[in-house]
Amino acid sequence: MPRRPDPKTLARHIELLLLDVDGVLTDGGLYYFSDDGFAVRFDIRDGLGLARAREDGLLVGLVSGRETPQVRRRARELGINEVHLGIENKAAVLGEMVARRGIALSKVCFVGDDLIDLPAMELVGLPVAVADAAAEVRAAALYVTQHRGGRGAVREIVDLILDARRT
């Protein structure tokens, strides 16, 4: 059986961290209000991790199947410019992004949690699943976080990448 690549070795070369949103950057829950509005929950530690990633020169992007103003607002607060919402084909967006920015797929980390994320995960150098991802997604990942989506998983992967870059 072939050895799986070491995630920390792969993390050392990551230039683009691309995140699914629902279930990765959020806990996947929607909190509906009586006026037809809804809220989503973001983890403050994930936000600090993403700010550190940007400061270290790591490009961060979001890609989600849902279009929500709450995610656009959070992305603005965090200074994330690559925001792709309402996307059905995440692999196509990933391909366009790396072509436009001149980044090799081997230097991309994609973090996902559900079946819609698998095609994008299959293209990148470091596919990551959050701890509470679907079983198929965890099986496809080279790294599975200890933390659940929306509960520190993003911070964990940012720390992995930044620590690897320093060694």
N, C-alpha and C positions, 0 to 999 in steps of 0.2 A: 504494500500500500504506500503510495507516495506521501511524503511529508507535506503538511500544509505550511505555507509561508508564515513566518513570524510576524504578527500584526505590528509589533513595535518597529521592526525593520522596515516594513512597508510604510508605516506612519511617518518615518523620518523624511520621506520624499513627497509628502502630500502638499499640494499647492492650492487645491480647491476642496472645501468641505461643503457638500451639498446635502441638505436636510429635507426630508419629508416634514410636514408640519403636524397634522393630526396624528397623535399617538407617538410622536417623536419629540417635537418641540412643545407640544401640549400633552396632557394626559389622555387625550382622545375624547374627553367628555364635553358635552354641550349643555349649558345651563340655560334653559328656556324661561323667558319672562312672560307675563300675561299680556304684554303689549306686542307680542310677536318678535321681540328682539331676543338675542341670546348673548351669552358671554362664554369666553374660553379662558382657561387657566394657563399661565406661563410660570415657569420656575425662575425665580430671581437669580439663582446660582447659575443656571444655564445662560441667562443673559450676561452675567459677568464673565463667564467663560467665553462667550462669543465676542464680547468687547476685547478681551485679552487676545483672542485669535486675530482679530483685525489689527490690533496694535503690533502684533508679531508678523504681520504681512500675509497672513493666511486669508485667501479669498473665501468668503462665505456666501452661500446661496440657499434660497428656499424654493421648493417645488411642491405644490400641493394640488390635489384633485378638487379642492374646494376653493371658492373665491369668497374671502371674508374681509371686511374692513378692519376687523380686530387684528388680523395677521399683518395687513399692510401697515397699520399703526405701530405694531411691535417692531416690525422690520425697520421702519423709519427711526424709532427710538434707538435701535441698536446699530444704525448706520449700515444696514444690509441693502446693497443696491441690486443684487441679482434676486429678484422676487418674481416667481412664476406661479400664478394661482389659476385655478380652474383648468388644470392640465390633466388630460387623460393619458397621454403618452409621455411619461417622464423620461424615458430613454431618448426620445427625439429631442426634447429640450436639453438634456445633458449633452447630446452630440452637437447641437447647435452652439451651446455655450463654450464647450472646449475648442471647437473650431474657431469661433470668433475670438477667443482669448489666447489661442495657441498653446493650450495645455494638453499634455499627453493624458490619455485615459488612465494610464498607470499611476498618475499623480493625483488622482481624484479619490476621495472618500465619499461614499454615499451612505447615509444612515436612513434605514427604513424600518417599518413595522408590519406591513401587510402585503398581500399578494400583488397589488398594483405596483409595488416597489421593486419586485424581482427583476424585471427586464433592465432597469437602470443599474441595479446591484451587480448583475452579471457582466456589465461592461467595465467596471472600475477596478482600480488596483487594490482598494481596501473597502470591501463591502462590509457594512456594520449593521447589526440588528440590535434593537433595544431589548432589554430583558424580558419584557412581556409581549414581544412580537409573536406573530403566528409561527407555528412550528416550522413550516416550509421556509420562512424567512430566516429564522435562526439557523436552520440547516445550511442555507446558502451563504451565510456570513462567515467571514474569516475572524471576526471579533464580535462577541455578544457582550453588551454592557452588563454590569452588575445592577445598575439602576434602571428603573422603569422609565418609559416615555413620559416626559413632562415632570419627572421627579429626579432630575440630575443626570440623566443619560447623556445629554448633549455636553454638559460640563465634563463628564468622564471622558468622552472621546476627544474633546478639545485638549484636556490635560494630557491624554495619551500622545496626541500629535505634537503638542508643544514640548513635552518632556523628551520625546524621541528626537526632535529637531536639535535639542541641546546636547545630545550625547554623540 
